[in-house]
Amino acid sequence: MSNDTAGTKTDFTRQQFEWLDQVLGDPKRPASAFLVAYLISRHINRETREAWPSLNYIADKTGLSKTTVIKAVEFLNARGHLKVTPGQPGRGKSSCYATVLKGTKTDLLGSTAMSNKRYNFGEEKVTLL
């Protein structure tokens, strides 16, 4: 494995954890939204940065009802954590999910201070210590 590949994997993993921290730090987040975010993050393609799990799959793996999963996805989308591109109706036409990392203090080298992170949630500003 080349250093470039290892760096890319490290960056990808760091960004996934930062995104999960961002979702976890949202003061209006229901617990179900974090479960859904976690499951989606486990299916993100490293190259495209997108995931396509179906609502039924998410519901099955999280133990949540499909209705709760839909509400959690809508919450994540409305709060700017997730970009959702709806799939076409029918079997095998899942929506496309892309994580949205916003408001982190990241320097040009990609290192992030693990404390005192600041996230913007609409009009709110939240600082995690």
C-alpha positions in Angstrom: 0.0 0.0 0.0 1.4 3.4 -1.0 1.6 6.3 1.4 -0.9 8.1 -0.8 -3.4 5.3 -0.4 -2.8 5.1 3.3 -3.3 8.9 3.6 -6.5 8.8 1.7 -7.9 6.0 3.9 -6.9 7.9 7.0 -8.5 11.1 5.7 -11.7 9.2 4.8 -11.9 7.6 8.2 -11.2 10.8 10.0 -13.9 12.6 8.0 -16.4 9.8 8.8 -15.7 10.2 12.5 -15.9 14.0 12.3 -19.2 13.6 10.6 -20.6 11.2 13.2 -19.3 13.6 15.9 -21.1 16.5 14.2 -24.4 14.5 14.1 -24.0 13.4 17.7 -23.4 17.0 18.7 -26.6 18.3 17.2 -28.7 19.4 20.2 -32.0 18.6 18.5 -30.9 15.1 17.3 -33.2 12.2 18.2 -31.3 9.0 19.1 -32.8 7.3 16.0 -31.0 9.9 13.8 -27.6 8.9 15.1 -28.4 5.2 14.5 -29.3 5.9 11.0 -26.3 8.2 10.5 -24.0 5.4 11.8 -25.5 2.8 9.5 -25.2 5.1 6.5 -21.6 6.0 7.4 -20.7 2.2 7.3 -21.9 2.1 3.7 -20.2 5.2 2.3 -18.1 4.4 -0.8 -14.5 5.7 -0.3 -14.3 7.0 -3.8 -17.7 8.5 -4.5 -18.4 9.4 -0.9 -22.0 8.2 -1.4 -24.1 5.4 0.0 -27.3 3.7 -1.3 -28.8 1.5 1.5 -32.5 1.1 1.2 -34.9 2.3 3.8 -35.9 -1.3 4.5 -32.3 -2.3 4.9 -31.6 0.6 7.3 -34.7 -0.3 9.3 -33.8 -4.0 9.5 -30.2 -3.3 10.6 -31.0 -0.6 13.2 -34.2 -2.3 14.6 -36.1 0.9 13.8 -39.4 1.0 12.0 -39.3 2.2 8.4 -41.4 5.3 9.4 -38.8 6.2 12.1 -36.0 5.7 9.5 -37.7 8.0 7.1 -38.1 10.7 9.8 -34.4 10.3 10.8 -33.3 10.7 7.2 -35.5 13.8 6.8 -34.0 15.2 10.1 -30.5 14.6 8.9 -31.3 16.2 5.5 -33.1 19.2 7.0 -30.3 19.9 9.5 -27.7 19.8 6.8 -25.9 16.6 7.9 -26.9 14.6 4.9 -27.6 15.3 1.2 -30.3 13.0 -0.1 -30.9 12.4 -3.7 -34.2 10.5 -3.9 -34.2 7.3 -5.9 -36.9 6.4 -8.4 -39.9 4.6 -7.2 -39.6 0.8 -7.3 -37.5 -2.0 -6.2 -33.7 -1.5 -6.3 -34.0 2.2 -6.7 -32.6 3.4 -3.3 -31.9 7.0 -2.5 -28.3 8.2 -2.7 -26.9 9.6 0.6 -23.9 11.8 0.9 -22.5 13.0 4.2 -22.1 16.8 4.7 -19.2 17.8 7.0 -19.6 21.4 8.0 -18.0 23.9 10.3 -15.0 21.9 11.6 -11.7 23.5 12.5 -9.4 21.7 10.1 -6.0 23.0 9.1 -4.5 22.6 5.6 -2.7 19.4 6.6 -6.0 17.8 7.6 -5.4 17.6 11.3 -8.4 18.5 13.5 -8.5 19.6 17.1 -10.6 17.0 18.8 -11.8 19.4 21.5 -13.5 22.7 21.1 -15.1 21.9 17.7 -17.7 24.4 16.4 -20.6 23.3 14.3 -23.3 25.4 12.7 -26.8 24.1 12.7 -28.9 26.6 10.9 -29.1 29.6 13.2 -27.6 27.8 16.1 -23.9 27.5 16.9 -22.7 24.6 19.0 -19.3 24.1 20.5 -18.3 20.6 21.6 -15.7 20.5 24.3 
